[in-house]
Amino acid sequence: MPRTLLAFHAHPDDEALLTSGTMARAAAEGHRVVLVVATDGELGLASQEFAADGALAGRRMAELRRSAAALGVSRVEHLGYADSGLGPEVAPDPPGATRFVRADVEEAAARLAAILTEEDVDVLLSYEPNGGYGHPDHKQVHVVGRRAAALAGTPRVLEATVPRDTICRAIDVAAKVYRFPPEFDRSSFDRAFSARSEITHRIDVRRHIAAKRASMRAHASQASADGGADRTLAAFLRIPRPLYDLVFGREWFVDPAARPGDPLRRDVFEGLP
């Protein structure tokens, strides 16, 4: 039976890393896939080639649409909030917009809930409480997503994550072949994402790895840097197959409503009525 999957992310390119394989798999299996971002990613790191004219936000939204097309997404929406950035200080709100980290949770959740209700969504993909590596906008996605699902009565919320030991092992393997950029903090992953024991869904996306790689490649601005620097996304895209397939061939989720002892599930729609 066709279902509807909605992936909620903070910025353009977030979908490519954690949920793009699951989205591509769902679309290929005949389900409707919707992608919603909270912000347009205007504060994303990018080279002057992409950012000098002040039009980075528009470029990142165009990249998002190209990523969505590669994944088979049926609808793309922006909730209308501004990027909060990753720095210790949140920039002032731009004219006519609110930084997502400052958004009123009830208001933001109502915006997302309206889409969940309109689309009659069966599964919402969101983030776990830590927001992966702790980005403030990612943490806000967790809070807003959970509240929106409650407002809309969405049957299932799955929080995108990675088992800590798996991602650390994958990074260590990749580092034997490629040099990560200086700002890449390997130690931060020792406390990021989720413990393996918390994982409830492990989704095999290897048959859709070409779509996942195309999704990553669509976000050219986020693979760019000035002065010969390197970016993590660019390093990921240089990993050759089959090593790339090994690193990115599975995606993981936590169902906060799962009961202790429930079996590991291998499909996001498994068990729905």
C-alpha positions as CSV (number, residue, x, y, z in Angstrom):
1,M,0.0,0.0,0.0
2,P,1.5,3.4,-1.0
3,R,2.5,5.5,2.0
4,T,3.7,9.1,2.5
5,L,7.1,9.9,4.0
6,L,8.1,13.4,5.0
7,A,11.7,14.2,5.8
8,F,12.2,17.4,7.9
9,H,15.7,19.0,7.9
10,A,17.3,22.2,9.1
11,H,19.2,23.2,5.9
12,P,19.7,22.3,2.3
13,D,22.2,19.4,2.1
14,D,21.3,17.9,5.5
15,E,18.9,15.5,3.7
16,A,21.8,14.2,1.6
17,L,23.8,12.9,4.5
18,L,21.4,11.2,6.8
19,T,18.1,10.3,5.0
20,S,18.6,10.5,1.2
21,G,19.0,6.8,0.7
22,T,15.8,6.1,2.7
23,M,14.0,8.8,0.7
24,A,15.2,7.4,-2.6
25,R,14.2,3.8,-1.6
26,A,10.7,4.9,-0.5
27,A,10.2,6.8,-3.8
28,A,11.5,3.9,-5.9
29,E,9.0,1.6,-4.0
30,G,6.1,3.7,-5.0
31,H,5.6,5.9,-1.9
32,R,5.1,9.6,-1.9
33,V,8.1,11.5,-0.5
34,V,8.0,15.1,0.8
35,L,11.1,17.2,1.8
36,V,10.7,20.1,4.2
37,V,13.6,22.4,5.3
38,A,13.3,24.9,8.2
39,T,15.8,27.3,6.7
40,D,17.4,28.2,3.3
41,G,21.0,27.7,4.6
42,E,22.1,31.3,4.0
43,L,24.9,31.1,6.6
44,G,26.4,27.8,5.2
45,L,30.1,27.7,4.6
46,A,30.9,28.2,0.9
47,S,33.6,29.6,-1.3
48,Q,33.3,33.2,-2.6
49,E,32.4,31.7,-6.0
50,F,29.0,30.9,-4.5
51,A,28.6,33.5,-1.7
52,A,30.3,36.7,-2.9
53,D,27.1,38.2,-4.5
54,G,24.9,37.5,-1.4
55,A,22.8,35.0,-3.3
56,L,23.9,31.9,-1.5
57,A,20.4,31.2,0.0
58,G,18.9,31.1,-3.5
59,R,21.6,28.8,-4.8
60,R,21.3,26.4,-1.9
61,M,17.5,26.2,-2.4
62,A,18.2,25.4,-6.1
63,E,20.7,22.7,-5.0
64,L,18.0,21.3,-2.7
65,R,15.6,21.0,-5.6
66,R,18.2,19.2,-7.7
67,S,18.9,16.8,-4.8
68,A,15.2,16.2,-4.4
69,A,14.8,15.4,-8.1
70,A,17.6,12.9,-7.9
71,L,15.9,11.2,-5.0
72,G,12.4,11.1,-6.5
73,V,10.9,13.6,-4.1
74,S,7.4,14.8,-5.0
75,R,7.3,18.1,-3.0
76,V,9.8,20.5,-1.5
77,E,8.9,23.1,1.1
78,H,10.7,25.8,3.1
79,L,9.1,26.7,6.5
80,G,10.4,30.3,6.1
81,Y,12.9,30.5,8.9
82,A,16.5,31.9,8.7
83,D,19.6,29.9,9.2
84,S,21.0,30.3,12.8
85,G,24.6,29.4,11.9
86,L,27.0,27.3,13.9
87,G,28.9,30.0,15.7
88,P,28.7,30.6,19.4
89,E,26.7,33.8,18.8
90,V,23.4,33.8,16.9
91,A,23.3,36.6,14.3
92,P,20.5,39.2,14.5
93,D,17.3,38.2,12.7
94,P,17.3,39.4,9.1
95,P,14.5,41.7,7.9
96,G,11.2,39.9,7.8
97,A,12.5,36.5,9.1
98,T,13.4,34.8,12.4
99,R,16.5,32.7,13.0
100,F,15.2,29.1,13.4
101,V,16.8,28.7,16.8
102,R,14.7,31.6,18.0
103,A,11.5,30.5,16.5
104,D,8.5,30.0,18.7
105,V,8.1,26.2,18.9
106,E,4.3,26.2,18.7
107,E,4.3,28.5,15.7
108,A,7.0,26.5,13.8
109,A,5.3,23.2,14.7
110,A,2.0,24.5,13.5
111,R,3.6,25.3,10.1
112,L,5.0,21.8,9.8
113,A,1.8,20.2,11.1
114,A,-0.2,21.8,8.4
115,I,1.9,20.0,5.8
116,L,1.8,16.8,7.7
117,T,-2.0,17.0,7.8
118,E,-2.4,18.1,4.2
119,E,-0.2,15.2,3.0
120,D,-1.6,12.7,5.4
121,V,1.9,11.7,6.3
122,D,2.5,8.2,7.7
123,V,6.2,8.6,8.8
124,L,8.1,11.8,9.7
125,L,11.8,11.7,9.6
126,S,13.4,14.1,12.1
127,Y,16.5,14.2,14.3
128,E,17.4,12.8,17.7
129,P,17.7,15.2,20.6
130,N,21.4,15.9,20.1
131,G,20.9,16.9,16.5
132,G,23.7,14.7,15.4
133,Y,26.7,16.7,16.1
134,G,24.9,19.4,18.1
135,H,24.1,22.1,15.6
136,P,21.5,24.4,17.2
137,D,19.1,24.3,14.2
138,H,19.3,20.5,14.2
139,K,18.3,20.4,17.9
140,Q,15.4,22.7,17.0
141,V,14.3,20.3,14.3
142,H,14.0,17.6,16.9
143,V,11.8,19.7,19.2
144,V,9.7,21.2,16.4
145,G,9.3,17.9,14.6
146,R,8.1,16.0,17.6
147,R,5.6,18.7,18.5
148,A,4.3,18.9,14.9
149,A,3.8,15.2,14.8
150,A,1.7,15.4,18.0
151,L,-0.4,18.2,16.6
152,A,-1.0,16.4,13.3
153,G,-1.4,12.9,14.8
154,T,1.3,11.5,12.6
155,P,1.5,7.8,13.3
156,R,5.3,7.4,13.4
157,V,8.3,9.7,14.0
158,L,11.8,8.3,13.3
159,E,14.8,10.2,14.4
160,A,17.7,10.1,11.9
161,T,21.0,9.2,13.5
162,V,24.1,7.0,13.2
163,P,25.5,4.5,15.7
164,R,28.5,6.3,17.2
165,D,30.9,3.3,16.8
166,T,29.9,2.8,13.2
167,I,30.5,6.4,12.1
168,C,33.8,6.6,14.0
169,R,34.9,3.3,12.3
170,A,33.8,4.6,8.9
171,I,35.7,7.9,9.4
172,D,38.8,6.1,10.5
173,V,38.6,3.8,7.4
174,A,38.1,6.8,5.1
175,A,41.0,8.7,6.7
176,K,43.4,6.0,5.5
177,V,42.6,7.1,2.0
178,Y,41.6,10.8,2.2
179,R,42.7,13.7,4.4
180,F,39.8,15.5,6.0
181,P,39.9,19.3,6.2
182,P,41.6,20.9,9.2
183,E,38.3,22.0,10.8
184,F,37.0,18.4,10.8
185,D,36.9,17.3,14.5
186,R,37.2,13.6,14.6
187,S,36.8,13.5,18.4
188,S,33.4,15.2,18.3
189,F,31.9,12.0,16.8
190,D,32.8,10.1,20.0
191,R,29.9,11.9,21.7
192,A,27.6,12.5,18.8
193,F,24.5,10.8,17.4
194,S,23.2,7.7,19.2
195,A,24.4,4.6,21.0
196,R,24.0,1.4,19.0
197,S,21.6,0.0,21.6
198,E,19.2,2.9,20.9
199,I,18.9,2.1,17.2
200,T,15.4,0.8,16.2
201,H,15.6,0.9,12.4
202,R,18.5,0.0,10.1
203,I,17.7,0.7,6.4
204,D,19.6,-0.9,3.6
205,V,20.0,1.7,0.9
206,R,22.7,0.1,-1.2
207,R,20.4,-0.4,-4.2
208,H,19.8,3.4,-4.1
209,I,23.4,4.5,-3.5
210,A,23.7,6.2,-6.9
211,A,20.8,8.5,-6.0
212,K,22.3,9.2,-2.6
213,R,25.6,10.2,-4.2
214,A,23.8,12.3,-6.7
215,S,22.0,14.0,-3.8
216,M,25.3,14.8,-2.2
217,R,26.8,16.0,-5.5
218,A,23.9,18.4,-6.0
219,H,25.0,20.5,-3.1
220,A,28.1,22.0,-4.8
221,S,28.3,25.1,-2.7
222,Q,28.7,23.0,0.5
223,A,31.6,21.1,-1.1
224,S,33.4,24.4,-1.9
225,A,36.0,26.3,0.0
226,D,38.5,29.1,-0.6
227,G,42.3,29.0,-0.4
228,G,42.8,25.4,-1.2
229,A,40.8,24.3,1.9
230,D,38.7,21.1,1.8
231,R,35.2,20.4,3.0
232,T,33.8,17.3,4.5
233,L,31.2,16.8,1.8
234,A,33.9,17.1,-0.9
235,A,36.0,14.5,0.9
236,F,33.0,12.2,1.1
237,L,32.4,12.5,-2.7
238,R,35.9,11.6,-3.4
239,I,35.6,8.2,-1.7
240,P,35.5,5.6,-4.5
241,R,33.0,2.9,-4.8
242,P,32.8,0.2,-3.3
243,L,34.2,2.0,-0.2
244,Y,31.5,4.7,-0.6
245,D,28.9,2.0,-0.6
246,L,30.3,0.5,2.6
247,V,30.3,3.8,4.4
248,F,27.0,5.1,3.2
249,G,25.0,2.0,2.3
250,R,22.9,2.0,5.4
251,E,20.9,4.6,7.3
252,W,19.7,4.4,10.9
253,F,16.8,5.8,12.9
254,V,15.5,5.8,16.5
255,D,11.8,5.4,17.1
256,P,11.1,7.1,20.4
257,A,7.9,5.2,20.8
258,A,9.6,1.8,20.5
259,R,9.4,-0.6,23.4
260,P,12.5,-2.3,25.0
261,G,13.1,-5.6,23.3
262,D,11.3,-4.7,20.0
263,P,13.1,-6.3,17.0
264,L,15.3,-4.2,14.7
265,R,13.2,-3.0,11.8
266,R,14.5,-2.8,8.2
267,D,11.8,-0.7,6.6
268,V,10.5,2.7,7.9
269,F,6.8,1.7,7.2
270,E,7.1,-1.8,8.8
271,G,4.5,-2.4,11.4
272,L,2.2,0.5,10.5
273,P,-1.5,-0.4,10.3
